[in-house]
Amino acid sequence: MIHPDAQQVFLLSDYFHQVATAMLEYIQNNKECVGKDEERNKLYDKQIELLELAGEINMWGTTLVFEDVQEALTGLGTITTEVKKSIKKALAVHNAINIAASIVELGTAIILKDPKLIATKVIAAGKAVGIQK
């Protein structure tokens, strides 16, 4: 079985609509040839059936579009979840680098034997690991 995409279904719907429009033009341009009201009414009924079919096919196309959108949203949800995981990992690495940098700065202050700098770097290292003053 062939599975048309939404664009193909909309195109088919448009073709049915064009046929119905051409049928209406034929009826209006050839009223003298289509003499009886009964015959004309049958042609109008067929034209209406074609328009209804075009509308129904159009609805199938709309359903296909919504299915495509749903698939895309599901994929987007998966991608979003993966991006959030990656961001958490990146933030953890960033925090680890900040902690390591603070410890190196504290070690430098200790090597320099500067009490004021040591105190400043202890506070900074505490903040880096999540300890507030």
N, C-alpha and C positions, 0 to 999 in steps of 0.2 A: 504494500500500500504506500502511496506517495504521501509525504508529509510536507505540504507547502508552508513557507514561512508567512509571516503577517503581511509583508509587502505584496507577495503573490496573491494572497486572499483579497486584499484591498483592490488590487488590479482587476481581479475577476469580478468583484462587486461593481467596479466602475464599468466594466464591459456590459454587464447586465443592465446597468442604469442607462448606458448609451443606447443599447438596443431598445429599451423602453421609450427613451426620448425620441429615437428615430421612428418608432411605431406611432407615437403621438403625432409627430410631424406629418407622417404619411396620412394618417386619418384626417388631419385638419386640411392638408393640401389636396386631398382627393375625396372630398365630401360628396361630390357628384357621382364618383365611381362606386363609393360605398353608400349606395342609395338608401337601403332600408335601415330604419332605426335599430332593428334587431341585430343586423350584421355589425353596425357601428358599435352598439353596446357590447357585443361579444369581443370586438377588437379592443375596446376600452378596458374590458375585464381582463383580457390577456396582458394588456399594458400594465395594469395595476398589479397583476400577479408577478410580472417581471420586476417591478419596483419593490414589491414586498420581498421577493427572493434576493434582490440586490441588498436590501436592508438586513436580511438575515445573514447573508454571507459577510457583510460588513461587521456584524456582531461577532461572528466567528473570528474575524481578523482582530477585533478588539480583545477578545479572549486570549488570542495568541500573544498579543502585545503585553497583556498583564502577566501571562505566564513567563515571558522573557524578562519582564521587569522583576518578577519575584525571584527568578534564578539569579539575576544580577545582584539583587539585594542580599540574597543568601551568600553569594560569593563575597560581597562587600563586607558582610558581617564577619566572615572567616578572616578576611584580610585585616580588618580592624582589630580582631582579637590577637592576631599575630603581631601587629604593630605595637599594641599595648604591651605585650610580653617583651618585645625588643626594647621598648622605651624603659621598662622597669629594669632590664639588664643594664642598659646604658647608664641609667641613674645610679645603679649599684656600683658600677665601675667608676663613675664620676665621684661618688662619695668615697670610695676606697682610695682614689687618687688624692682627693682633698685631705683625707686622714693621713695618708703617707707623707704628703707635702708638709702637713702641720707637724708631724713627728720629726721630719728632717729639719725643719726650722727650729724646733725645740732642741734637737741635738746640737745644732749649730750654736744656739744661745748658750747651751751648757759648755760646749768646747770653748766659747769665748769668755766664759765665766762672768757673764753680765747679768746680775740679779734682776735688774729691771726688765731686760729683754727676756730672761727666763720666765718671769711672772707673766709677761704679755703673751709669750708663746704657749705657756701652760693653759691660759684661758682660751686662746685660739684653738689649741688641740682639743680641749674639752668641748668647745662648740662644734668642732668638726665631727666628734664622735657622738654628739647629741647631748652632752652635759651642759646645761645652762648655768650661768653664774648666779 
